[in-house]
């Protein structure tokens, strides 16, 4: 069932904000639209909400992707619009897909305290440069799914030969890399110099927040198993929804 609300154009007013995005191929700097900055209105695109409930799966998927791209252009406006859809949609498919887009935008806008986190397991390695000289490097042994490393397209067996202006020396390149990442904050971007087979690449990663569990050693002297990035995102989103519902109870609905 489609709601009459979704057949109308929705106009929302928002205060100016500038936000660093931190989630998915979505990791990029995001700025509110000029309309929002001026205190103007943001128009919900026509047809996208109906597309979320289309009988064709491909159309539903395309509509969800287009809605996400629209929301990333103005995070605050997108969140306000998608939250209304989440609250009011009667079509379960519209509500489900609207929730996924809303969650992605909320994760992008989350506060970013703490140290930076790339999301790899690593070991020391060496590689031979063009002059035949052996150079220290960091070997990636594993990439955690959904992390900054994964989204930057880093892969197991890649060799990191440097990052930003940092070049590794023979004294523990893994420690040098780890300390540099921890010196950065969530949302900060770094450029990694990567050797993949015979190719030399430069990949940009937007760091996420370092899980506190990484610094908690168990009584057996091993690191605890970290929750998946998706689990941490869902926990944050659930907490956000709880706060929104509390606000709804305190103020009358439109």
N, C-alpha and C positions, 0 to 999 in steps of 0.2 A: 504494500500500500504506500503510495507517495503522498507526502503531506503538502497542503496548499502553501505552507511556509516555504518550501523548496521551489515553488513555481514563481516566487517573487524574488526580486533582487534584494539582497541584504546590504544595508549600508551601516558601517560601524565607525565610531570615532575612537582614535587612539592617541596617546601622548607620544612624543618623539623618543626613540631609543636607538642605541647602536649596540649590536649584539655579536659576539663571536660564536659561530657555530662549531659544535664539537661532535657531532655524530654523523655517519655514514658516508658512501661516496659523498656524504653531505657535509664533510668537514671543510668549511670555508668561511671567510668573513662575510657576514650578512648584515646589511644595513636596511633600516626601514625605508619605505618608499617616500618619495617627495610629498605625496598627498598626506601621508601620516605625519611627517615632520611638520607640515604646515597646519596640522590639526584638522585636515580635511577628512573625506570619507574613503573607505576602502570597499570596493564592490566585489562581492562574491561572484566568481565566474558562472555565467549561465550554462546549464547543461551538465556540469561536472558532477553535481550531486545526483542527478538522475542516472548518470553513467555508472555510478557506484552500484546501483541496483539493476543494471541492465541484464537481460536474460542471457546475453552472450558473455561468457567468462572473459574473453579477450577484451571486450569493451569495458568490463568492470575493472580489469587490471590496468588498462590504459587510463581510465578515468582516475583511478587511485594515484598513478604516477604523475599525471598532469596536475592533480590537486596538490600533491606534495611539492612539485616545482613551483606552483603558485604561492604556496604558503611560505616557502623558503625566501621569497622575495621580500616578505614583510612578516617576520616571525610573530610579533605581537598581534598584528591583524589576523594572521592565519590561525593562531591559537584561539583567539576570541571567536572567530567564525566556526572553526571546527568543533569547539566545545559546545556551541549551540546545536550543531548537527548531532553530536554525540548525545546530548540531553533529549532532543526532541524527535529524532528520527523514529518512525514506527517500523520501517522496513529493516529487518534484522541484518541484511547484507549491507545496506547503507550504513547502519550503525557500526557494524564490525569494521568495515573498511575505513569509515570516518575515524574510528578510534585509533586505527593503526597510523593514519596520517597525523592525527592529533598527538599521539605518543611520540612520533618522530620529531615533531616540531618542539614539543616540551623538552625532550632530551637535548636538542640543539641549544635551547635557551637556558638550560640549567646553570646555576652558579658554579663557578670553577675554582674552588679553593684547593690547595694542596700541591703536590709535586707532579711533574709530568710522568707519563707512562706510555711506552711504545708498544709493548706486548709481544716480546720475543724471548726465546731461550737461546743462549749463545755459548760459543766456545772460542778460544784463541786459534788463530790460523796464520798462514803466511801465503803470499802470492808473489809472482815474478813480474816486475814491471817491464816496459818496453826496452829498457836498457839491460835487462837481465838481472837486475838487482832484486833481492828478496825483501819484501816489505811486510810488516805486521798488518793483520786485519782481524775482523770479528766475523766468525762463521755463524750464520743463523741456523740453528738446529731444529727450531720449531717456531711457528707463528700462531698465536692465539686468535681464534676466529672472532671477528667483530671488533678487533682492536685497531688502534691507529696504524700498526704495521700491516695488518690485513688489508685495510682500506687503502693504504699506500701501495699495495701490490707487492710487498716484500714476500719472498718465498724461502722455504727451507733450502739450504745449501747456497744461498746468496752469500757473497762476501762483502761486508761493509768495509770499505777502505778509508773512509773519512766521513765527516758530517759538518755542514756549515764550513767554518774556517779551521776546524780541528783535524789535524793529521795524526795518526797513531804512531807511537814509537814502540820500542821493544818492551817497555815496562807496562805489562798488563793492559792491552787495548780494550779488553772487556770492561775493566774497572773504569777506564777513561770514558768509555761510551756510557756506562751506567751512571757515573757521576754527572756527566753532561746532561743526560736526560732528566735526572732528578733536580738539576739546577734550573730547569725550565718549568713553566706552569702549564696546566691544562689549557688547551686552545692554542698554545704556541706552535708555530710551524718550524720544522727543521728540514734541511735538505741533506739527504743521505747519498753518498757516493757509493755505488754498488757495482760489483763485478759479478756478472751472471754468465757463466760459460766464457765465451770470448767477448761478450758485450760489456761495455762500460755505461752505466745508467746513472742518472740523477733523479731520485724520487723524493717527492715532498710529502711529509707526514704531519698531520695536525694532532698533537699529543692529547691524550685523555688524562683523566685524574688517576693517580697511582692508588691502587687498592691498599687499604691499611693492612690487610691480611698478609701482604708481602713482607712486612716488617715484624710479623708476629711468629716467633719460633716456638714450635711445640715442645713439650717436655722430652720428646725423643730426638730433638735437634734437627727436625726437618721442617720444611715449609708446609703449611696447611694447603689443602686443595682449594684453589680459588673458585668462586662462583663464575659461571659464564657471564660474559659481558651483557648478554641479553637478559639474564636474570637480574643483574644490577640495574639495568635500564628499567625493567618492569617494576622493580621495587621502588625506584625513584618516581615513576609515573603513578603508581598506586598512592604514594604519599601525596603527590601533587593533586590527584583527584580528590583525596580525602579533604585537603585544604579548600578546594574549590566548592565541595559540597557544604562545608561549614560556612563558607561565604554566602552560598545560595540560601541557607537556612536563616541567615541573619539579615538578608535583604530580599525584598519582594522581586519575583520574576517579572520580566517585561511582558 
